[in-house]
């Protein structure tokens, strides 16, 4: 699907090249360090989709990634910053960034999480927000999370089997069903509304 572009909505070439160059370095390093299943994390898969969105200047792709990543990536950033400043993980999920067993270069590459939220917000404000994004992200979760649930489940990718670690409080099928219902309602839908309202103001 072609999307209208104007001089005011174009994304700078240097940004496209920089993101692509970083991706070329990041992907093989992460593959070697973590394995294939790691690329099924929403944030890691999102890196490739962001690259496509930047090059195509696609409102739909960048809006789709904004709906799926903004809240989680922001929480990641807050947790990392809190751990650096106060020595305490507010949410959790960034402990590996302080693990000396993980090579320093790999950990430094993980700082991309801090870049993604402002990049997506800037891109969506620049190009506009596509209201189909939350439906596409919901569909992505409905496809991806069940794969995570069954394939290499010991890695608990995207917390498909529990928050942080595999849970045993309720039957696994019940947890999965709740995940697939609640995350779109509690995370994707409010993000969709916020982005829609924010970009509507910029057009006034």
C-alpha positions as CSV (number, residue, x, y, z in Angstrom):
1,X,0.0,0.0,0.0
2,X,1.5,3.4,-1.0
3,X,1.3,6.2,1.5
4,X,1.3,9.9,0.7
5,X,4.6,11.7,1.5
6,X,5.3,15.3,1.6
7,X,8.5,17.3,2.2
8,X,7.2,18.1,5.7
9,X,6.6,14.5,6.6
10,X,9.7,12.8,5.2
11,X,12.2,11.1,7.6
12,X,15.8,12.2,7.2
13,X,18.1,9.9,5.3
14,X,20.7,9.9,8.0
15,X,18.2,8.5,10.5
16,X,17.3,5.7,8.1
17,X,20.9,4.9,7.5
18,X,21.9,5.1,11.1
19,X,19.1,2.7,12.3
20,X,20.0,0.3,9.5
21,X,23.7,0.3,10.3
22,X,23.0,-0.3,14.0
23,X,20.6,-3.1,13.0
24,X,23.3,-4.8,10.9
25,X,25.6,-4.9,14.0
26,X,22.9,-5.7,16.6
27,X,21.2,-8.6,14.9
28,X,24.1,-11.1,14.5
29,X,25.4,-10.2,18.0
30,X,22.1,-10.9,19.6
31,X,21.6,-14.0,17.6
32,X,24.9,-15.4,18.8
33,X,24.3,-14.3,22.4
34,X,20.7,-15.2,22.9
35,X,19.5,-17.5,20.1
36,X,16.7,-17.4,17.5
37,X,13.8,-17.2,20.0
38,X,15.0,-13.8,21.2
39,X,13.9,-12.3,17.9
40,X,10.3,-13.1,18.8
41,X,10.3,-10.5,21.6
42,X,8.1,-7.7,20.6
43,X,10.9,-5.2,21.1
44,X,13.4,-7.2,19.0
45,X,11.0,-7.9,16.2
46,X,10.1,-4.3,16.4
47,X,13.6,-3.3,15.5
48,X,13.3,-4.8,12.0
49,X,9.8,-3.4,11.5
50,X,10.9,0.1,12.6
51,X,13.7,-0.1,9.9
52,X,11.0,-0.9,7.3
53,X,8.8,1.8,8.6
54,X,11.5,4.4,8.5
55,X,12.6,3.5,4.9
56,X,9.1,3.4,3.6
57,X,8.0,6.3,5.8
58,X,5.0,4.2,6.7
59,X,2.5,5.6,9.1
60,X,0.9,2.2,9.5
61,X,4.1,0.3,10.5
62,X,5.5,3.0,12.8
63,X,2.0,3.5,14.4
64,X,1.8,-0.3,14.8
65,X,5.1,-0.4,16.6
66,X,4.3,2.6,18.7
67,X,1.1,1.0,20.0
68,X,3.0,-2.2,20.9
69,X,6.2,-0.8,22.3
70,X,5.8,2.6,23.8
71,X,4.5,1.6,27.3
72,X,6.8,-1.5,27.7
73,X,9.9,0.3,26.4
74,X,9.2,3.3,28.6
75,X,8.9,1.0,31.6
76,X,12.2,-0.7,30.6
77,X,13.8,2.7,30.4
78,X,12.5,3.8,33.8
79,X,13.6,0.5,35.4
80,X,17.1,0.9,33.9
81,X,17.5,4.5,34.9
82,X,16.1,3.7,38.4
83,X,18.6,0.9,38.8
84,X,21.5,3.2,37.7
85,X,20.5,6.1,40.0
86,X,19.1,4.3,43.0
87,X,20.4,0.7,42.7
88,X,16.8,-0.5,42.7
89,X,14.8,-2.1,39.9
90,X,11.4,-0.4,39.9
91,X,9.7,-2.8,37.5
92,X,12.3,-5.5,36.7
93,X,13.5,-6.8,33.4
94,X,16.8,-5.0,33.1
95,X,18.8,-7.0,35.6
96,X,20.8,-8.6,32.8
97,X,22.2,-5.1,32.0
98,X,24.2,-5.4,35.2
99,X,25.2,-9.0,34.8
100,X,29.0,-9.3,34.3
101,X,28.4,-12.7,32.7
102,X,26.8,-10.9,29.7
103,X,29.5,-9.2,27.5
104,X,29.7,-5.5,27.9
105,X,29.2,-4.9,24.2
106,X,26.0,-6.9,24.2
107,X,24.7,-4.9,27.2
108,X,25.6,-1.6,25.5
109,X,23.6,-2.7,22.4
110,X,20.7,-3.2,24.7
111,X,20.6,0.5,25.3
112,X,18.5,0.7,22.1
113,X,15.5,0.4,24.4
114,X,16.1,4.0,25.5
115,X,16.0,5.2,21.9
116,X,12.9,3.5,20.7
117,X,10.2,5.5,22.6
118,X,11.3,8.9,21.5
119,X,12.0,7.7,18.0
120,X,8.5,6.2,17.6
121,X,6.8,9.3,19.1
122,X,8.8,11.6,16.8
123,X,8.0,9.4,13.8
124,X,4.3,9.2,14.5
125,X,4.0,13.0,15.2
126,X,6.0,13.6,12.0
127,X,4.0,11.2,9.7
128,X,0.7,11.0,11.5
129,X,-1.0,8.2,13.3
130,X,-2.8,5.3,11.5
131,X,-5.8,4.2,13.5
132,X,-5.5,0.6,12.3
133,X,-2.4,0.2,14.3
134,X,-3.9,-1.1,17.5
135,X,-5.8,-3.8,15.6
136,X,-2.6,-4.9,13.9
137,X,-0.7,-5.0,17.1
138,X,-3.5,-7.0,18.8
139,X,-3.4,-9.5,15.9
140,X,0.4,-9.6,16.3
141,X,0.1,-10.5,19.9
142,X,-2.5,-13.2,19.2
143,X,-0.2,-14.8,16.7
144,X,3.2,-14.3,18.5
145,X,2.4,-15.0,22.1
146,X,1.0,-18.5,21.5
147,X,4.1,-19.3,19.5
148,X,6.2,-18.1,22.5
149,X,3.9,-20.1,24.8
150,X,4.7,-23.4,23.1
151,X,8.1,-22.9,21.3
152,X,11.2,-22.8,23.6
153,X,8.9,-22.1,26.5
154,X,11.8,-22.3,29.0
155,X,12.8,-18.8,27.8
156,X,9.4,-17.3,28.6
157,X,9.6,-14.9,25.7
158,X,7.2,-11.9,26.0
159,X,6.3,-13.4,29.4
160,X,4.0,-15.8,27.6
161,X,4.1,-18.2,30.5
162,X,4.3,-15.8,33.4
163,X,5.4,-12.4,34.6
164,X,9.1,-12.6,34.7
165,X,9.1,-16.4,35.2
166,X,6.7,-19.3,34.6
167,X,3.7,-18.9,36.8
168,X,1.9,-21.8,38.6
169,X,-1.0,-19.9,40.3
170,X,-3.5,-20.7,37.6
171,X,-3.7,-23.2,34.7
172,X,-1.4,-22.2,31.9
173,X,-4.2,-22.0,29.3
174,X,-6.1,-19.5,31.6
175,X,-3.0,-17.3,32.0
176,X,-2.5,-17.3,28.2
177,X,-6.2,-16.4,27.6
178,X,-6.0,-13.6,30.1
179,X,-2.9,-12.3,28.5
180,X,-4.4,-12.2,25.0
181,X,-7.5,-10.4,26.3
182,X,-6.0,-8.0,28.9
183,X,-2.9,-6.7,27.2
184,X,-4.8,-5.4,24.1
185,X,-7.4,-3.8,26.4
186,X,-5.1,-2.4,29.1
187,X,-2.0,-1.6,27.1
188,X,-2.7,-1.3,23.3
189,X,-6.1,0.4,23.4
190,X,-5.1,3.2,25.8
191,X,-1.9,3.8,23.8
192,X,-4.0,3.9,20.7
193,X,-6.3,6.6,22.2
194,X,-3.4,8.6,23.5
195,X,-1.6,8.6,20.1
196,X,-4.8,9.4,18.3
197,X,-5.5,12.4,20.6
198,X,-1.9,13.6,20.5
199,X,-1.5,13.6,16.7
200,X,-5.0,15.1,16.3
201,X,-3.8,18.1,18.4
202,X,-0.7,18.5,16.1
203,X,-3.0,18.8,13.1
204,X,-5.1,21.6,14.5
